[in-house]
């Protein structure tokens, strides 16, 4: 939280009331499945295709395309969005790109993480105006969201740089301190010039990890790999309730492919357990398929960035690693990198490899998913579980790549009213909710009151023990300058409404207050714009 301590006692509080009350979503009686399709060649999107150029198949059978729309996101020439630009929410949250940057701390070396950080920061600097980014890590303790989806570039840069939570006391992690904002702004991920800050420090690569695991160590490694697949599945499930074109970018070196494929990852070196043939693990394979299905159900494309060092050997030469402490070459081969390839191929994402220019690769990735096509259809007799999707495109050049959602199905889970990803999205983007909304009042200066309609809620729900209020105030640049959270309980026979009060210690200016009222599984949302006038 950033709370400015320049207190201005104001005699008049000018209010521009734009309160958003609860709104009911449109009821949908027929399920429509959206399939975003990206068609590109040599890093450039292929535009001007028509509905007749596409064929859609569900479970191997041709499916009628009921809706067809081109996807085109606004281009921007400036290399970096100004940190002071107003952050107005998108008119329609379905028409935005969501990029989740996941840094794999378990299957990576420090040098790879450092390269991934720099590339991710440059991608954020070059993002389109409507792009949202979230940052997460995966390590020995599982997956952790550093920040939810936001368009505040300094918050994103700080999260990428530190890969840890802000010191601001913010339950939704959508604000940072002034010092953190200044540090993020000064970071120069390119390491070139002095205009944007000091050169990013170089990190020495970690020594090569020995591959000679014993039986116990190998089993623990398998269990860790299964855990990663499970955690990725959980992340996808959390993204399912967010609107937009969703992309996860996983920065990793990947775990050993032979854990579930039965292929030896390094043909030139000794195999695990002393040259014994690798054992296929059916549980590993099932874990992978469960993960893939979770991405299909959520409509998320998983793009895998292989952070292994790429050497200068031509692609048509066979890569060989000579056993020993100093390998002659280190690069992608179809066996060692099978894991990351599978992640991308089975979820419809792109597999980035054969490069040390991760920044350029991410720029190309962003460009290829900046234009595409939306194929919408109403499923005919879908299966109860997983349903596969296939797309074929005519009238495109040879070598064209097609990236699309590969499946759908499974019972949709109800949104978790406690999920910080969902709550942050509602707060930042004014997403209408169906729950009873709170009210705002400015009865006692210089305080803002969030009024909880306790009497109404008691009549509707009876005694309430599980309720909470979240209050955020944003300045005219879209920066969260104040936040407050409070748990409340409501008696069945209450005779008065509850009030959550916060002192406004803010300089003169225009502000927007937003509040969430959560009662069990119900969420209510309200906002009000107000002005703190200057002292005359």
C-alpha positions, 0 to 999 in steps of 0.5 A: 500500500502506498499511503501519502502522508501529506494531510489536507484538511478539506472543508468541501469534499466534491463528489462525482458519484458514479457508483456501480451497483450490483448487476446481473449477468446475462443468462446463457441457455446455450453453451458456446465454445470459443476457439481462438486460432492464431495463424502465422508464418515466420513470426508474422500473423496471416490476416484477411482469412475468411470463415470458409478458410477454416475447418473445425473438428470436435472429437474427430467430427466436422463441426459447424462454425456458428460464429466467426470474428477476426481478432485484432489488438491495437498496435503501439509504437512506443517501446514502453508505456508511460507509468503515468498513463491513466489506467482505464479498465477495458470496455469488455474484459473478454477483449484483452490479452492475459499473459501469466509469466511463470518462472520455474525455480525448480528446473532452472539454473540462476543464469537461465532465470536471469535471462528470463527476467530480462526478456520478460521485462522487455516484453512488458515494456513493449506490451500493447495498451490492453495487455495484462500481466501476472507473475508467478513462480514454481519451486519446492513449495509449489506454485505462488502468485507474486502479483495478479493480472495488472496493467501497472508496468512498475508493479509488473517490473518489480515482480519480475525483478524480485520474484517475491511479494511486495512489502506493501500490506496489500492482500491482493498485491495490486499496489507497491511502495513508492520506493519499490516503484522507483526501483522498478522504474530504474531497472534497465533489463537490457543492460544498455545505456544509462538513461533508464538505470544501472546495468543489470548485474550478470549472474554466474551460471550454476555448475552442471548438475550431475545426472547420477541419481540413485533409485531413491533420488530418482523417485523423489525427482519423479514425485517433484515432477508430478507435483509440478504438473499438479500445480500447473493444473491448479493455476489453469483452473484459477484462470478459468473464471477470468475473461480474455485471451489467456496465455501462460508463458513458462520459463524452464529447462524442464524435467527429464522426459524419460520420467513418462515417455520412456526415452533416454534424454541424453543418448551420449551419456550414462543413463540413470541407475547405471545404463538400465533402461528407463521405466515408463511411469503411467502415473506421470503420463496421467498427471500430464494428461490431467494438466493438459485437460485443465488448460483445455477447460480453462481456454489457456494456451501454455507457451514453453520457453526452453532456457537451456543454452543454445550453441552455434551448431547448425540445426541440421547437425546432430547434437552430441553431449560427451560424458564428463564434467565439461560437455562439448555442447549444450543445446536442444534435442528432441529427447531432452526437451520432450517435456516442454514440447509436450506442454506447448504442443498439447495445450495449443501453445508455442514452443520457444527453443533453439535460441539465446535471444529470449527477448526477441522470441517473446516479441515474436510470440506477442506479435503472432498472438496479436491477430487471429480468428475467433471460431465459436460453436455450439457443441452437438452431443459433447462428451461429459469429459474431455472433448478434443478440438482440431482446426485446419486452415486452407489458402495459407503458405507452406510452413504456416503455423496454427496455434489454437485451443485443443479441447474443452469439457469437464464440469465448470467449477464455481468461482472461488469468492476468496480467490485473489486473482478473481478479486483483483480483476473485479477491483481493477476492471470494474467487473459487475457482480451479482451480490449485494453491493456496499455503499459509500458515505462521506459524512464525517470529514476527512473519512470515507465510509464503506457502509455494509447493508447489514440489516438487508443481509441479515434478512436474506441470509440470517446470521453471517459469520463469514463476510469481509470488506475490501476498499481500494482508492486509486489516483487519476493515474490508476495507481492504488494509493490506499487499501483496507481489508476487514472481516465482519460478522452480522447478527441475525437480529441486527438493527443497524448497518455496519460501517468500515471507516478509513481516514483520507490522508491524500493530497488534492486530486481526483480519486476513485474508491472501489469496494468489494463486499464478500458474504460467503460465496457472494460478491458485491461491488461498488465504486465512486469517483470523488475529488479532494479540492486544494486549499484556497 
